[in-house]
Amino acid sequence: MKRFNRILYGGDYNPNQWPREVWEEDMKMFRHAHINSATVNVFSWAKLQPSEEKYDFSELDDIIDMLSRENYEIVLATSTGALPAWMAKKYPEVERTDYEGRHHKFGHRHNACPNSPVFQKYSVRLAAKLAQRYGGNPHIKCWHINNEYGGECYCENCEKAFRVWLQKKYGTLEALNEAWNTEFWGHTIYDWDEIVLPNVLGDGMENGRTAFAGISLDYRRFNSDGILANYTAERDAIREFDQETLITTNLMGTYKGLDYFKWAKEMDIVSWDNYPGYNTPWSETAMCHDLMRGLKDAPFMLMEQTPSQQNWQNYNALKRPGQMRAQSYQTIAHGADTIQFFQLRRSVGACEKFHGAVIAHVGNENTRVFREVTQLGAELETLGDAVLGSRNEAQVGIVFDWDNYWALEYTSGPTIDLTYVKHIHEYYKYFYDRNIAVNMIPYDADFSQYKLVVAPVLYMVKEGMAQSLESFVENGGTLVTTYMSGIVGQSDNVHLGGYPGPLRKMAGVWVEEIDALAPELSNEVVMITGDTCRCNLVCDLMHLEGAESLGSYGEDFYQGMPAVTKNSYGKGHVYYIGTHLEEQGLSGILDQASEDAGVERVVPDGDGLEIVCRRSQKGRIYFVLNFKDQEKHMPASLCGKQDLLSGENVTEKTVLKKYDVYILQE
């Protein structure tokens, strides 16, 4: 498989939206900005195929020829992210039916029913024609299928396909009825054709929850698999004509709708679009990068970011001077081998006309954003291939699982405020703040690679996972898990025998009840050290079964009952955190767990800075970034190392202002 031989620097380019005289001016400006790649043809299906019988590649030929002459690395998209109008007109069933049961007309994007035979036929045909025509061009470094896959459809095609999917999964209606617990509310299914999709016309609820989580969970899995089948069909069509070029599609971080760990197995390289808000914590952005890297445990592509301003959020603040550069280097630090923008030239109209771009509406190089893009491009040229293909290593693994994501947020009770990503981030942030490297890992990861595994709100424990965790702990690993863990199996049916179900033995506790605290309520946890902290959201009322209490509740009728515990199991330990602790209290517990596990920081000093390490064949490369308002001194442990950007060695006098970046070669 072909690999990149330089950091791809460029992004989405739509010359088809502009007259030809603009193209040459673009090339001059891109050269000035050190841009070396372009993603083209993302939304061009209507131009490539103006009617059912006719294809026209003449303009795309000219675009590919122009970029090839300029020695660009080309990311060539298949254009299937938005339907042409003629298709929706002639085959209206190709459009989606939404959660409320409304069948859509032509419009928007991501507008095709994934189970439409019409969409499947023509999308695959287009991908094949593109690969046959351009697959031999050495400048094409990556195929980009569709764009930001997502959404759902609840049409008759999907209902029929869902029944087939269920027959393959369960085999018999008896097995399906047991999995869905259809005895509840007399929902027993006696014929496959009695199964209906779980939207608001069926067992879905208007608040996004569901009367039968088993049905809705299976629909989530079916939808993710169905859209993935669209991707693999186009991929396979490309492979008939091009066996070597990387193939990807752009993912969206913690996007809820698709099981990205499953998707990554079908992708040659993971790519994703990074659009944090004006108030998104830097730790959350770092977590998303680590998740995207963790999908294949390999370097990834940043397919999209804005060079300055977004347009679709509630408050679209400008990136401050230096912020885009620092954000780009944070991306590389956490595993990216490309930096790409949406978009290279700002659109003249429609809903993204105010979305930031390398070339603004003024149309010249005399903008702050263009100067910053140019500076970064020059630096990336200087950096060369120094970090390309290097790997991130970690002693801590945090479990992220889409089945848990779906199931936890479908469940009716104990509180509507219990959300998955927020809780994962709270634990990630502890390690981020201390420069402890983290891998985001799936439920079926090889836990033995880590000293510490953290599994917050592990609501769903699927077959085999408890045994893997037990083996990990027995052999000396440290596990941290929390309230709302070990509750259900893969169909959202409760593990009987007491919470936390299959985790109960190694946790050494039995949770008898779970109290939900309304937003205005809280409790107190008194640690055995004498320290106290507040807690809220939920409180597990638990009994010790071999574990020791590290802290107990200070208020309410369960005052004195354990709130946080530690259990020795084999050669290792299990920490069970039975309530939502405020940051100070959580940090104290994770301090102890990290010390037990022998977890090390990337460097021993440097508090307040973000410090990340990638390892190449030549040694370690340290990324040192300051996202704080206060100036920070270079950590003593890194002094004397050479900065790859400036060529100078850093000293104890080196000071990092906000958004300053150093890349240090060991």
N, C-alpha and C positions, 0 to 999 in steps of 0.2 A: 504494500500500500504506500502511495506517495505521502511524504511528510513535508511540512513547511521548512524551507531553508532560510527564512528570515521572518521576523515578526510582521504579520500582516497589519498594515496601518491604512485605514480608509473607511469604507462603509457603504451604505445604500446610496446608489447613484441612479437617477432617473432621467437620462438625457432625452428619452422619448417625450417628456413633458415640455421640452424646450425646442426652439428652432435651431437648425444646424449651426448657425453662426455662433451660438452660445457654446457649443461643444468644444471648439478649439480654445476659446477663452478659459473654459473649465480646465482643460489640460495644462495650460500655462500656470494657472493658479494652484492646481494640485501639485505640480512639480515643485513650485515654490514652497509648498507646505510639507514636502517630503512624503506625500501620500503615495503608497505603492500598491494599493489594491482597491477594487471596487466590487460591490455586490450589485448585480444588475438583474433585470427581468423579474422582479419580485411580484409585480401586479400587472402583467402585460398579456394575460390570456386573451382578453378581448381584441387586442391588436394582432396577436399571433394567429388567432383563429376567429376572423370576423363573421364566419357563418359555419354551419355544421359541416359543410363539404369543403370549405376553403381554408388553407393555411397560408400565412404570409410572413416569412422570416427576413425579408429584405432589410428592414430597419435594424433588427437585432444583428444581422450580419455586419452592418456598418459599425455598430457599437462594439461588437467583439473585435473587429479588425482594428478599430481605433485604439482600443485598450491594449491589444496585442502589440501594436507598433510602439506604444509607450512603455512596453515591458511591464505591464501591470499583472499582479496576481488577481485572477478573476474568480469571484464566487458567483456561480451561475445558478439562479433560482429557476424553479419549474413553473412559476406563475399560477399555481393552482390554489392560492389562498383566497381568491375571489372569482366568482362565476361570471362569464359573459352574459349579457342580457338576453341574447337569442336563446340560450339554453333554458333560462328560467321561463321564457315565454313559451317555447315549444314543449318543454317538459316541466311543468310547474311542480311536479312531485319531487324535483331535485332540491327544492328549498326546504328549510327546516320548519318543524313545528315546535313551538316553545313550551316551557313548563306549564303555562296556563292553557295549553291546547290550541293556541292560535297558529294557523299555518301562514308562513311569511311569503311575501312577494319579493321581487328582485330588489336588492339593496344591501348596503353594508359590505362586510367581508366575512370570512369564516361562515359563509352562508349556505354551504352545501350539506345535505344530509349525508353522513358518513356511510350509510347503508344503501344509498341510492345506486342502483345499477348504472344509471346514466352518468352520474359523477364518476364512479369507478372506471367506467369504460373510457371516457374522454380524458380524464386526468392521467391515466396510465398511458394512453396513446400519445398525449402531448409530451410527457416525460421521455418516452421512447424516441420521438421525433427529435427532441432537443439533444439527447445523448448521441443519436446517430449522426446528427449534423455537426455537433461541436465536441464530441467526446475525445477526438484526437488532438485537440488544441492543447499544446503543452502549457499554455498560460492559465488554463482553467485548473485551479488548485483545490476547488471544493465545489460540490453540488449542494444546493440549498433547497430542500424540498418544502413546498408550501410555505407557510409563514405563521408562526405563533399559533400552532394548533390549539383548539380549545372549544368550549361550548358543548351543547347537548342537543339532541333532537328526539322528539316524542311522536313521530309519525307512524303510520301503519307499517312501513318498511322496517323501521326500528323495532316495532313490536314483534313482527314475525322473526326478525333476526335474533331478538332477545330470547325467544322461545327455543330457537335452535341452539343458541349458546348455552342455555340452561340444561337442555337435554344432554349435551356433551359433558357438562360439568357434573350433573347429578345422576344421570342414567335412568332413574325411576322417579315417579311422582312421590312415592313414599319417602325417598331420601330428601326430595325438595321440601315436602311438607314438614318433615322433621327439622330441617335446617331453618326454615322460616317460622317455625312454631305456629303453624296456621290454625291449630286448635284454638288459639286466642281469637276471640271475636268471630269464631265460626268461619274462618277463611280457607278451609280445606279445599285444595285444588284437585279435581277429579279428571281433568283433561288439560293437555298442554295449551289448548286454545282458550282456556279460561284465564290465562295469565295476561294481565294488562300492565302497561308501564306505570311506574310510581310517580306520576306527576299529580297536579292538584285535582285532576279528574279521577284519579285512583287513590292510592294510599299516601301520596305526598301531601304535605301541609303547606299553607300559604306562608308560614314563617321559615320555610326551608327544611323543616324537620319532617318526620315521617311516622306513620302509624306502625309500620313494619320495617325495622331497620335492616333485617335480612334481605328483603326485596330490594330496598334502595341501595344497599351496599353492593349487591350483585349487579344492579343497573350501573353503578359507578364503574365497577370492574369491566362490565360489558362495553360501556361507552369508551373507556380508555383503550380496551383491546380493539374495538371497532375502528377508532380513529388511527390507532397504531397500524392496523391492517391497511389503511389508506397510504400511510407512509411507506410501509414495506413493499406495497405493490408498485409504487413509483420507484422506489430504490431498486427493486428487482428489474424493472424495465430499463433503468439506466445501466445496470450491470450487464445487460445483454450486449451493450456496445462499449462500455468503459469499465474495465475490471480493476483499475488502479487508483482512480481519484477518490479522495475522501468524500463521504456523503453524510450530511447532517440535516437537522432542522433546528430552528431557534426556540429554545425552551424559555420558561419565565420564572425561574427561581422556585419559590414555594407555592406556585400556582396549584390550586386545589384539585382541578378537574382530572388530571392525568397522572398515572403512576410512573413517575420519571425513572425510578430504578428499573422497572420493567422495560421502559422505552430505551434506556441507555444500552441495553444488551443488543439492540438492533441498530445502533448508531456507530459509525466509525469513530466519530469524535463528538463530544458534547459541545453545543454552543448555546448561548443564552443572552437575553436582553436585560440590561441592568438599568432600571429607572427608579432610584430612590426618591422619596419626597424631600421637601425642604427641611423636614424635621426627622427624617429617618436616622436612627442612630448608626454611627459607623460600624458598630458591632453587628448590627443586623445585616448590613450590606456584606460584611466579611463572612457572616454565616451563610448567606446565599452563595457566595463564591465557593466556600468550602463544600456546600451541598452539591453544587454543580461539578466540582472536581471529584467529589466522593461518588458520583453516580457510576463512574468507570474507574475510580481511583487513578486518574490520569489527568494531564494538562487538558485544558478546554479552550474554546474560542469565546471571546466576548464579541458577539455578533452586532449588538447595538448598545449604544449609550448616546445621550445628547451631549454635544460640546458645550452647551450652556443651558438652554431653557426648554422645559417640556410644555405641553399645551393642554393635556387632558386631565391633569390633576386639579383639585380645587384651588390651589395656590401655587402658581408656577414661577417660583423665584428664580432669578438668575444665579448661576454658579459664580461664586466670588472669585476674584483673581487668584489663580493658583489652585483652585479647588478641582477643576477638571483634570489637571496634571496629576495632582495627588491621588485623586480617585482612580485614575488610569493605572498608576503604579501600585495602588492597593490591589487592583484586579490582577496585575501580573504577579504580585507577591503571593497571592493565594492560588496561582496555578494557570493563569491565562497565557496563551502564546499568540494572541492577537488583540488589537485594540481597534474597534470599528465603530463608526458613528451612524446613527440615523439623525440626519441625512447629510449628504455632501453639499447639496444646493437646496435652499429653502423653497418650498412649493409656493406657487403664486395664488392658489386658491384651495377650497375645501377645508375639511375640519383640522388638517395638520399644517395650515399655512403659518401658524405661529410657533410651530415646533422648531427648536433650535437646529442650526445647520452650520457647516464649515463656511459656506458662502451665504451671507445674509441677503435680504432683499435689496440692499444697496448695490450689491453685485460687484464689489471690489475688495481689495486686500486690506483696506484701511479700517479694520475693526479689531477690537480687543480680542474677540474670540478667534479670529483668523491668526492673529499673532501668537496666541497661546497654542493653537493647533500646530503652527509652524515650529515653535520651540520644542514641543513634545516630539514632533516628527524627526527633527534634527537629533534629539537625544536618543531616540530609538535606533536611528541609523548608527550612532556612536556605540550604542549597546551591542549592536550586531546580534550574533547568535549566542551570546554569553549565557543567557538564561533559557534559551529555547530547549524545550524537552526536559528541563530539570524537574525534579519531583519534590513535593512537600511530604514531610514525615511527621507522624504524631504518635504520642503515647496514650492519648485520650480519644475514645470513640463515643460520639453521641448518636443514639438511635433515632432515625427519622423514617417513618413508615406511613405511606399514604393510606393503607387500610385503617390504621389508627386515627389518622387525620379525619377520614370520613366518618368512622364509627363514633368517635368521641363527640363530634359535632352534630351527629344525628340523634344521639341519645336524649331521651326526655327525662332530664334530671341528672344530678341533683341541682345544678344551677346552669342557667343559660349563659353565664359569663365565662364558662370554662372553654377556652379556645386553644387549639393545639399549637400553632406556630408561636404564639406569644409565650407559652410556657417553655417550649424548646429554646427560644431565644434567651429567656431569663437565665437558663443554665449555661448556655453558650457564652453569654456575656461575662460570667465569672471568669472563664478561662481566657477570653479575649482581653479583659482588663489586666491580666497578669502575664500576658504573652506566653501562654501555654498553648502549644499547637493542638488543633483538634481536627479529626476526620469525622465527617458526617457519614454514618454507615447505615445499611439496611438491616432489617430484623434478622436476616439469615447470614450476616457477616461472619467472618472468621474472627471471633472475639479474642482468640489467643494472641493476636497481633498487638493487643493493647494491655497496658497496666491497669487502666481505669475505663470502665464502660458506664455511661450515664444514660438512663432510659426513663426520662420524665413522662408522666401520665401514660404509661404503657397499658392503656385500657384493654387493648386486644392482644392476647398472647396466643399466637397461632401454633399449630402443631410443630413440635420439635424445638421451639424457641426456649422453653423453660429448661429443657435438658441441656441445650447448648450453654445457657447462662450458668446452670449448675456446674457444668464441667469447667467453665471458665473460672468460677469462684473457687471450686474445689482445688484447682491447680494453682491458686495463689492470686487470682485477680480480685479486684475490688469493683463491686457493683453499687451504683446509686440509683434507686428508683423511688417513686413517690405515690402519694394519694392517687386514686382512680387508676390503679395499675392491677393487672391480673384479674380483671373483672369478667371478661367475656372471651369466647373463642371466635373463629373466623366468620361465623354467621350472626354474631351479636347475641348469642345465647349465653347466659351466665355460667361460669365455672362453679358448680355446686360444691359445697363443703367449706364455705367461708372464704371471705376475701383475705389476702390477694390471690386466691385461687392457686394456680400451679407455682406461684412464687412464695407461697405461705411457708413452706418448709425451710427454704434457704434464708428467707427474711426473718424467721423466728418470731412472727407476730400473727395474731388473728384480729382482723378488723371486724368488729361486730356491727357498727353503724357508721353512717357518714352524715355529718351535720353540714347543711348549707347555710352560709352566712350572707345575708343581703349586703349590698354595697356599703350601707352605712354602719355595718356591724363589724366587729373584730374581736379577737381573743388575744391572750398573752401566752407566750411560751417561756418557761423558766428553765434555763439550761443548768446542767449539773455543775457548770463552772460558776454559777451565780449570775451570769449575764441574763438579760431578758430581751425579748423582741416581740413585736406584734405579728399577728397572723390573721388571715382573712380567707374568704372564698369558700373553702371547705375545711372541715376538721374530722379526721378519722378518729373514732372511738375504738381504741385497740387494746389488746391484752398481750402481754409478753409470753412467748413460747420458746424461751431460750435466749432471746435477744436482751440487750441491756438498754435502758432508757438513757438517752443523751439530753432529753428535755421533756418537760411535761406541761400540760395546760395549766394556766394560772387562774382561769375564771370559768364560770358557768357550772352546770351540774356535773360536768366531767373534769372538773378541776382535779389535778393530781394524776390523771391518766397520761400515759406516755404519748408524746407528739412526734418525737424523733427517736429512732432506735439504730442500734448497730448490732449485727450478729456475726459471730465467727462461724464459718462454714468451710470445712476442709482447711486448706491453707490460706483461704482468703476471707473477705469480709463483705457483708451486705449492709448498706445504709438504707433505711426506709424513712422517708420524710413524709409525715402524715398530714401536713397542712401547708398552706401557701404562706411561706415565711417572707417577711420583709427582707430587703437585700442584705442588711447587716447580719441577720440570723442565718440566712442561706449561705453567705460567705463563710461564716464560722464552721458550718458543717462541711462544706466543700473543701475548706482548708484542711480539716482533719482527714477527710477521705483522700485528698491528694497526697498528703504526707504519708498515710498508710500505704498508698499504692507506689510511692517513690517517684511520683511524676515530677519532671523537671521543666523549668522554663526554657524558652529559646535562648535567653541569656539571663544571668542572675540579677541584672540591674536594668534600669531604663523605665521605671514606672512612669506612666503618663504618655509614653510613646507607644506606637504600634510597631512591633518588631516581628518580622516573619522570616523564615528561612526556607530557601529552596536548595536542594542538593543536586549538583551536576557531577559529571565525571571529573571535573577539575577541582571540586571541593564545594564548600558551602557558600551560598550567596545570601547576605542579610539585607533585607529591606527595612529601612528605618524611616518612619513617617510620623509627623506631628500633626494631629487633628485638633489639638487643644488651642485655646486662645493664648495660653501662656508659653513663653519661650522655654525650651528644654535643652539641657546639655547632652552631648553625645555620651552614652554609657561608657564607663571606663573599660568594660570588657571588650568593647569594639574599637577602642582607640588604636591607632597604628595601621588599621586596614585601609586599603585603597578604595576610593569612591569611583565606581565605573563610569559615572556621568561626567565628573570633572577631571579624573585622573590623579587627584590629590589624595594624600593620606589624611584621615581625620585624627584630631587630637582632643585632649580634654578641654580645649578652648573652643571646640566646634559647637556652635549653638544652632538649634533648629527653631525657626519661627513657624507660625501656623502655616500649614500646607507644604513645608519643606520636606524634601525626600533625599535620602542617601541610599545608594545601592553598593554594598561593601563586599568585596571578594575576599574570601579567607586566604 
